[in-house]
Amino acid sequence: MGKLLDIQKVYDGVIFKIKAQPGVAKNEIVGVQGDALKIKINAPAVKEKANKALVGFLARKLGVKNSGVEIISGHTTRLKRIEVIGEGTKTKEKIRGLTRLQS
């Protein structure tokens, strides 16, 4: 792909950008778009349903609790900043691993 996901290490985890596409057939990681991880979410973008589904999907993929994943900005837009609480270096590598799953 040649694109690089921007993952910032912070004292209690990492912060990175997500480009969400709600209302699709199934949850899946599409790849990197610009400096954001593009994720399709099957929940509709109404009443926080897509945001809750996104948090749950990311938590499962990264092996953390839902409470360890937080949308810190972009609650009402497709472009979101996500914070994942946990050991920064390991979490950063897990997120990078998600991008390598894509062909």
C-alpha positions in Angstrom: 0.0 0.0 0.0 2.8 2.4 0.8 0.7 4.3 3.2 1.6 4.7 6.9 -0.8 4.6 9.7 0.0 7.3 12.2 0.0 5.8 15.7 1.1 8.0 18.6 2.3 6.4 21.7 1.0 8.1 24.9 1.9 7.3 28.5 -1.1 5.0 29.0 -1.5 3.5 25.5 -1.8 4.7 21.9 -3.9 7.2 19.8 -4.6 6.7 16.1 -7.2 7.7 13.5 -10.0 5.6 12.1 -12.1 6.3 9.0 -15.4 4.5 9.8 -17.9 3.4 7.1 -21.1 2.5 9.0 -24.1 0.5 7.6 -22.3 -2.1 5.6 -22.9 -5.9 5.4 -20.1 -7.0 7.8 -17.5 -5.6 10.2 -14.0 -5.6 8.6 -10.8 -3.7 8.4 -10.3 -2.4 4.9 -6.7 -1.1 5.2 -5.0 2.3 5.5 -6.5 5.3 3.9 -4.3 8.4 4.2 -3.0 8.2 7.8 -6.1 6.5 9.2 -7.2 2.8 9.5 -10.4 2.3 7.5 -12.9 0.1 9.1 -16.4 -1.0 7.9 -19.0 -1.3 10.6 -22.3 -3.1 10.1 -24.2 -1.0 12.5 -26.1 2.2 11.3 -24.8 5.6 12.2 -27.7 6.4 14.5 -27.9 6.9 18.3 -24.2 5.9 18.8 -24.9 2.4 17.4 -22.0 2.5 14.9 -19.6 4.0 17.5 -20.4 1.3 20.1 -20.0 -1.4 17.4 -16.7 0.1 16.3 -15.4 0.1 19.9 -16.4 -3.5 20.4 -14.9 -4.6 17.1 -11.6 -2.9 17.8 -11.5 -4.3 21.3 -11.9 -7.8 20.1 -9.3 -7.4 17.4 -6.8 -6.0 19.8 -7.5 -8.3 22.7 -8.5 -5.6 25.1 -11.7 -4.8 27.1 -14.3 -2.5 25.5 -13.5 0.0 28.3 -9.9 0.1 27.0 -11.0 1.6 23.7 -12.3 5.2 23.6 -13.3 7.5 20.8 -11.7 10.8 21.9 -12.9 12.9 18.9 -15.1 12.5 15.9 -18.2 11.0 17.6 -20.5 12.4 14.9 -18.1 12.1 11.9 -16.5 9.3 10.0 -13.0 10.4 10.9 -12.3 9.5 14.5 -9.4 9.6 16.9 -9.2 6.5 19.0 -7.3 5.9 22.2 -6.4 2.3 23.2 -5.3 1.9 26.8 -2.6 -0.6 27.4 1.1 -1.2 27.0 1.9 1.3 24.2 4.6 -0.7 22.3 2.6 -4.0 22.3 -0.7 -2.2 21.4 1.1 -0.3 18.6 2.4 -3.6 17.1 -1.1 -5.2 17.3 -2.6 -2.3 15.4 0.1 -2.5 12.8 -0.6 -6.2 12.6 -4.3 -5.4 11.7 -3.1 -3.5 8.7 -1.0 -6.4 7.5 -4.0 -8.6 7.5 -5.2 -6.8 4.4 -4.1 -7.8 0.9 
